[in-house]
Amino acid sequence: MSEANYLAHVQSQAALERLIETLGKERLLAVDTEAASFHRYRDRVYLIQLSSRTQTAIVDPLAVSDLSPLSRVLADRDIEIVFHDADYDLRLLDREYGFGATQLFDTRIAAQLLNEPGIGLAALLEKHFGVRLDKRFQRADWSARPLSSDMLRYAAEDTRHLPALRDILRERLVEKGRLDWAMEEFGLLETTRWNTVEDSEPAFLRLKGAKALRGRALAVLREVHRWREETAERADKAAFRIINNEPLLEIAKVQPTDASALRGIRGVGPDLLERRGSDLLAAVRRGLAIPEGDLPRVERPARRPPDPAFEARLERLKAVRNELATRFDLAPGVLCPNGTLEAIARALPRTIDDLRQTPGIRRWQVEAFGAELLAALA
């Protein structure tokens, strides 16, 4: 990367304000963030990359006192904000700082609507620019300080090419008559917020294989899972770095009560046994001590009664959607996901106006093939 295209790592409030004053004059700005979910218990923004058409800067949010100048740029409708796969970045920016973004262009969504064979950033950069991202840093710990120069260069590559990639994909969307499709999808991203609605299902039941357990085993799983989460939070480590899910499930089944039995479980290494073995065994004992009447149970949701007519409508919609996907040269789930088809099959719209009111349907879908969907229902 030439020095003309790379600004020094921004590590002070004054430097940030100078940078934003410059970038605020641009009409297009590419943005990315780096988090550390592979290393830390609670994910957060540890790095922010910004690229105009002529320069790239990396902002250290841990080193500045106020990121609000950046929020003004992100919300400026005179500046187009380019992301690749914006969803998680936007959710983190909302949770950490209350920031949103407008006038978005998401190169991943654009690539999907063009049926690119690879929609990941690495695949797109290699295809269109011959750039190969350094895989060494895919799971780097971005919370660590100081960051090496190689890590900073790697991070800068995530936005440096986005303006040019946006231009290529936008031109192809125009050629295919799908720019309006993309713009509608981009507009929906402006409402992206961190989901604060708590999942009603306990976290330990979301482990793969947990719902196959019963009674005492489920109680032990709940206690050892709670121990792992509390330990990970105190240490600010990703939970799997304390102990993986698979040995947790095995502990729930075997229910070891001493170090010898715990040692025999695959995935319980000497370090874990030495440092945390007694605490883990204490969690097992808590699960074993729960009275029979208080053992957790897996609540099974009530099943919908069979509805052959609905199933027949859904199958007709899927068949038509799959034919349309071939015609449009798009993945079926990109053209119209199954969840939207299910909503249509339940709502039974009779007219195009009815179809527009169906939850999840897009304007571009109604305009491009709404009549075919209605015909499938008829």
C-alpha positions in Angstrom: 0.0 0.0 0.0 1.4 3.4 -0.9 1.8 5.9 1.8 -0.4 8.3 -0.1 -3.3 5.9 0.4 -2.6 5.2 4.1 -3.0 7.6 7.0 -1.3 7.0 10.3 -3.2 5.1 13.0 -5.5 7.7 14.7 -4.9 7.5 18.4 -6.0 10.9 19.8 -9.1 13.0 19.9 -7.4 15.9 18.1 -6.3 13.5 15.3 -9.8 12.1 15.0 -11.3 15.6 14.7 -8.8 16.6 12.0 -9.5 13.3 10.1 -13.3 13.8 10.2 -13.0 17.4 9.1 -11.2 16.1 6.0 -13.4 13.1 5.4 -16.6 15.1 6.0 -15.9 16.8 2.7 -16.0 13.5 0.8 -19.1 12.2 -1.1 -18.3 8.6 -0.4 -16.7 6.8 2.5 -16.1 3.1 3.1 -16.3 1.9 6.7 -15.5 -1.3 8.5 -15.0 -2.3 12.2 -12.9 -5.0 13.9 -14.2 -6.7 17.0 -12.8 -9.6 19.0 -15.5 -12.1 19.6 -13.0 -15.0 19.2 -11.1 -13.7 22.2 -13.3 -11.6 24.5 -16.5 -12.4 26.4 -18.4 -9.3 25.3 -17.8 -8.2 21.8 -17.2 -4.5 21.1 -15.6 -2.3 18.5 -11.8 -2.3 18.8 -10.9 -0.7 15.5 -12.7 1.5 12.9 -11.4 1.6 9.3 -12.3 4.5 7.0 -11.5 4.9 3.3 -12.4 7.7 0.9 -11.4 7.3 -2.8 -8.0 8.7 -2.0 -7.0 7.9 1.5 -7.5 5.3 4.3 -7.3 5.8 8.0 -7.6 3.6 11.0 -9.2 4.9 14.2 -8.5 3.3 17.6 -11.7 3.8 19.6 -9.9 2.9 22.8 -7.6 5.9 22.4 -10.1 8.6 21.7 -12.5 10.1 24.2 -15.4 11.0 21.9 -16.4 9.3 18.7 -19.4 11.6 18.0 -17.6 13.4 15.1 -17.8 10.0 13.3 -21.5 9.7 13.9 -22.1 13.0 12.1 -20.4 11.6 9.0 -22.2 8.3 9.1 -25.6 10.1 9.4 -24.8 12.7 6.7 -27.1 12.0 3.7 -24.7 13.8 1.4 -22.1 11.1 2.0 -22.6 7.6 0.7 -21.4 5.0 3.3 -20.1 1.8 1.9 -19.8 -1.4 3.9 -19.2 -5.0 3.1 -21.8 -7.0 5.1 -23.0 -4.1 7.2 -25.4 -5.9 9.5 -23.1 -6.8 12.4 -21.0 -3.6 12.1 -24.2 -1.5 12.4 -25.5 -3.5 15.3 -22.2 -3.1 17.2 -22.0 0.7 16.4 -25.6 1.0 17.7 -25.0 -0.9 20.9 -21.6 0.7 21.7 -22.2 4.3 20.7 -25.8 4.7 19.6 -24.6 5.4 16.0 -26.6 4.7 12.9 -25.8 5.2 9.2 -27.6 6.5 6.2 -27.2 6.4 2.4 -25.7 2.9 2.6 -24.2 0.7 -0.1 -23.5 -2.9 1.0 -21.2 -4.7 -1.4 -22.2 -8.1 -0.1 -25.8 -7.5 -0.8 -24.9 -6.1 -4.2 -22.8 -9.2 -4.9 -25.8 -11.5 -3.9 -28.1 -9.7 -6.3 -25.6 -10.2 -9.0 -25.1 -13.9 -8.2 -21.4 -13.5 -7.7 -19.9 -16.9 -7.2 -18.2 -15.7 -4.0 -19.8 -13.0 -2.0 -17.1 -12.8 0.8 -14.9 -9.8 0.7 -11.7 -11.9 0.1 -13.3 -13.6 -2.9 -14.5 -10.3 -4.4 -11.2 -8.5 -3.9 -9.3 -11.4 -5.5 -11.7 -11.6 -8.4 -11.9 -7.9 -9.2 -8.5 -6.6 -8.1 -6.2 -9.6 -7.8 -5.8 -8.7 -4.0 -5.3 -11.6 -1.6 -6.0 -10.9 2.0 -3.5 -12.2 4.6 -5.3 -15.1 6.3 -3.0 -14.8 9.3 -5.2 -12.1 10.8 -8.7 -13.5 10.2 -9.0 -14.3 13.9 -6.6 -11.8 15.3 -7.1 -10.3 18.7 -8.0 -6.7 17.8 -8.4 -5.9 21.5 -4.7 -6.3 22.0 -2.4 -3.2 22.2 -0.2 -2.3 20.6 -1.3 -3.5 17.2 1.5 -4.5 14.8 2.0 -2.7 11.5 1.1 -5.9 9.7 -2.2 -6.0 11.5 -2.9 -2.3 10.7 -2.1 -2.9 7.0 -4.4 -6.0 7.0 -7.2 -3.9 8.6 -6.8 -1.1 6.1 -7.3 -3.6 3.1 -10.8 -4.2 4.3 -11.9 -0.7 3.2 -9.2 0.5 0.9 -10.8 -1.2 -2.1 -14.4 -0.8 -1.2 -15.0 2.4 -3.1 -13.8 0.8 -6.4 -15.6 -2.4 -5.7 -18.8 -0.4 -5.1 -18.3 1.3 -8.5 -18.0 -2.1 -10.3 -20.9 -3.7 -8.6 -23.1 -0.6 -9.0 -22.5 -0.5 -12.7 -23.4 -4.1 -13.1 -26.6 -3.6 -11.0 -27.5 -0.8 -13.4 -26.8 -3.1 -16.4 -29.1 -5.8 -15.0 -31.8 -3.4 -14.0 -31.4 -4.3 -10.3 -30.1 -1.1 -8.8 -33.5 -0.3 -7.4 -33.6 -3.7 -5.9 -30.3 -3.1 -4.1 -31.3 0.5 -3.1 -34.4 -0.9 -1.3 -32.3 -3.4 0.5 -29.7 -0.8 1.5 -32.5 1.5 2.8 -33.7 -1.2 5.1 -30.2 -1.4 6.7 -30.7 2.1 8.0 -33.1 0.7 10.6 -30.6 -1.9 11.8 -30.2 -1.8 15.6 -28.7 -4.0 18.3 -31.4 -6.5 19.2 -32.2 -5.8 22.9 -35.1 -8.4 23.0 -34.0 -11.2 25.2 -34.4 -14.8 23.9 -37.0 -16.4 26.1 -35.2 -19.7 25.8 -32.4 -20.2 28.4 -28.9 -20.0 26.9 -27.9 -23.5 28.1 -30.7 -25.0 26.0 -29.3 -23.4 22.9 -26.2 -25.6 23.0 -26.3 -28.2 20.2 -27.5 -31.5 21.8 -28.9 -29.9 25.0 -32.5 -30.6 24.2 -31.8 -34.3 24.0 -30.9 -34.4 27.7 -33.4 -35.0 30.4 -33.8 -34.5 34.1 -30.6 -34.6 36.1 -28.4 -34.3 33.1 -30.2 -31.1 32.1 -29.8 -29.7 35.6 -26.0 -30.4 35.6 -25.7 -28.8 32.2 -27.5 -25.7 33.4 -25.1 -25.4 36.4 -21.8 -26.0 34.5 -23.0 -23.7 31.7 -23.8 -21.0 34.2 -20.3 -21.5 35.8 -18.6 -21.2 32.4 -20.5 -18.0 31.5 -19.7 -16.3 34.9 -16.1 -17.4 34.7 -15.7 -16.2 31.1 -17.3 -12.8 31.9 -15.0 -12.3 34.9 -12.0 -13.1 32.8 -13.3 -11.3 29.8 -12.6 -14.3 27.6 -14.7 -15.9 24.9 -16.7 -18.7 26.6 -15.2 -21.5 24.5 -11.8 -20.5 25.8 -12.9 -21.5 29.2 -14.3 -24.9 28.0 -15.9 -25.9 24.8 -19.5 -26.9 24.3 -18.8 -30.6 23.6 -17.1 -31.4 27.0 -19.8 -29.4 28.7 -22.4 -31.8 27.2 -20.3 -34.8 28.1 -19.9 -33.6 31.7 -23.7 -33.2 31.9 -24.1 -36.8 30.8 -21.3 -38.4 32.9 -21.8 -36.2 36.0 -18.2 -36.6 37.4 -17.8 -36.0 41.1 -14.0 -36.1 41.4 -10.9 -35.1 39.5 -10.2 -38.6 38.2 -13.6 -38.8 36.5 -13.4 -35.3 35.2 -9.9 -36.0 33.7 -11.4 -38.8 31.7 -13.7 -36.5 29.7 -12.4 -35.5 26.3 -11.7 -31.8 26.0 -10.8 -31.4 29.7 -7.1 -30.7 29.6 -4.5 -30.6 32.4 -4.6 -26.8 32.6 -8.3 -26.6 33.0 -8.2 -29.4 35.5 -5.5 -27.6 37.6 -6.9 -24.1 37.4 -10.6 -24.6 37.4 -11.3 -28.3 38.1 -12.6 -27.7 41.7 -14.9 -25.0 40.6 -16.2 -27.1 37.7 -16.8 -30.0 40.0 -18.7 -27.8 42.4 -21.0 -26.8 39.6 -21.6 -30.5 38.9 -22.5 -31.0 42.5 -24.9 -28.1 42.5 -26.7 -29.8 39.6 -26.8 -33.1 41.4 -28.2 -31.5 44.5 -31.3 -30.0 42.9 -34.5 -31.6 44.2 -36.4 -33.8 41.7 -39.3 -31.5 41.6 -37.1 -28.6 40.6 -35.3 -30.2 37.7 -35.4 -28.2 34.5 -37.5 -29.5 31.6 -37.4 -28.7 27.9 -40.6 -26.9 27.0 -41.9 -28.2 23.6 -43.7 -25.5 21.6 -47.2 -26.4 20.6 -47.2 -27.7 17.0 -49.5 -26.0 14.5 -52.3 -28.4 13.5 -51.8 -29.8 10.0 -53.0 -27.5 7.2 -52.8 -29.4 3.9 -54.1 -26.4 2.0 -51.4 -24.1 3.4 -48.7 -26.7 2.6 -50.0 -27.1 -0.9 -49.9 -23.3 -1.5 -46.4 -23.1 -0.1 -45.2 -25.8 -2.4 -46.7 -24.1 -5.4 -45.0 -20.8 -4.3 -41.7 -22.5 -3.9 -42.0 -24.1 -7.3 -42.7 -20.8 -9.0 -40.0 -19.1 -7.0 -37.4 -21.7 -8.1 -38.4 -21.3 -11.7 -38.0 -17.5 -11.3 -34.6 -18.0 -9.7 -33.4 -19.8 -12.7 -34.8 -17.1 -15.0 -33.2 -14.3 -13.0 -30.0 -16.3 -12.4 -30.2 -15.9 -8.6 -30.1 -18.2 -5.6 -33.7 -18.9 -4.6 -33.2 -17.7 -1.1 -31.9 -14.4 -2.4 -34.7 -13.9 -4.9 -37.4 -14.7 -2.2 -36.6 -16.5 1.0 -38.8 -19.3 2.3 -39.9 -17.2 5.3 -41.5 -14.7 2.9 -43.1 -17.4 0.9 -44.6 -18.8 4.1 -46.0 -15.4 5.0 -47.6 -15.1 1.6 -49.1 -18.6 1.8 -50.7 -17.7 5.2 -51.8 -14.2 4.2 -53.5 -15.4 1.0 -53.3 -12.0 -0.8 -55.7 -11.7 -3.7 -54.3 -8.6 -5.4 -51.0 -6.8 -5.9 -52.0 -4.3 -3.2 -52.7 -7.2 -0.8 -49.3 -8.7 -1.7 -47.6 -5.4 -0.8 -48.9 -5.6 2.7 -47.4 -9.1 3.3 -44.8 -9.0 6.1 -41.3 -9.3 4.7 -42.1 -8.7 1.0 -40.0 -6.1 -0.9 -41.3 -3.6 -3.4 -38.9 -4.9 -6.0 -40.2 -8.5 -5.5 -43.8 -7.4 -6.0 -42.9 -5.4 -9.1 -40.6 -8.0 -10.6 -42.7 -11.2 -10.1 -45.6 -10.4 -7.9 -48.1 -11.5 -10.6 -46.5 -14.9 -10.8 -46.7 -15.4 -7.0 -50.4 -14.5 -7.1 -51.0 -16.9 -9.9 -49.4 -19.7 -7.9 -51.9 -19.0 -5.1 -54.8 -18.9 -7.4 
